[in-house]
Each structure stands twice: as structure tokens, then as C-alpha cells.
Amino acid sequence: MIKKYLKDNGISQTAFANLIGCTQGAVQKWASGALEVGILRAIQIDAHDGIDLTKEQLRPDVWPPKD
């Protein structure tokens, strides 16, 4: 989900990391699928006004998509 979002919006991993206050390495791991976005980080990203990603998209295992 992160990889597609970055590509679709022309955002670099570094810019996204700076936007949400984490490292580029963390974003790289999320984008590659090597690491899941943590629950608290998913909530933080969902609450960010400039990012069109929801916690349900980032962690459907925790928050199943609404019908």
C-alpha cells in the first residue's frame, strides 16, 4: 500500500518519512513489505491531513475494511 501510494503521488520515501516523522529506512521496509506499519504509526498516518491513506488500508488485519 505504501509503495503504491508513493508511486501514484510522486512522493519519495525520504519526503514521506519527513512528513510523518520517521526514517527513510522505515518507509523503505514498509514499501518493500519487509515490515508492517505499526498500529500507532498507522493511526498517525491516517490522522495526517496531507496523506490520503487510512489505517484500514495500512492494517486491514487490525481494522477490516468497512462494507
N, C-alpha and C positions, 0 to 999 in steps of 0.2 A: 504494500500500500504506500509506504513512504517513497520507494523508488519511483513508482508511477506518478505520485503527486509531484515530486521534484522535477521529473522529466516533463510532465504536462504543463507545469507552470514556469519552466526555465529557471529553477532555483538551484543553486549549487548546494552541496552538502554543508559547506562552510557557512554560507549565508543562512541556511535553515538552522544550523547549530547556534549561530549568533542570535537569531531571532528568538529561540526558545531557551537559550542559556545553558547549552550543554556542549560537549566536544564534537568535533567533526568525526572523530573516531566512533563515537556512539551512533551518530547518524549513519555512518558507513556500515556499521554492523546491522542496524535496523534495515537499511536499504538492501543489503545482501541476504537478509534472512538469518544471519548468524546469531542474532539476539532479538528477542521480542521487546517491544516498547513496554516499559514498566507501567503498572497500573496508575501510579501517581503521575507519571510523565504523560500518559495518555489523557488523563483528566486535564493537565496543564495545557496540552496542545489543543484539546477540544475547547477550552475556555478562551484561547487566544483569538482576538478579533481578526487578525490578519491571516489566519490559516483556516482553510476550508477542509479540515479533516475532523471527524468525530471520534469519540472514544469507542463507539460501536464499530467503526471501520478499522480502528487500530487494534482493538482487542475483542473480536467477536466471541472469543472463548469466555470472556467475563461478562460482556454486555451483548447478548444476542440481538441481531437486527430486529427492529420493530416491524410488525406486519402492517 
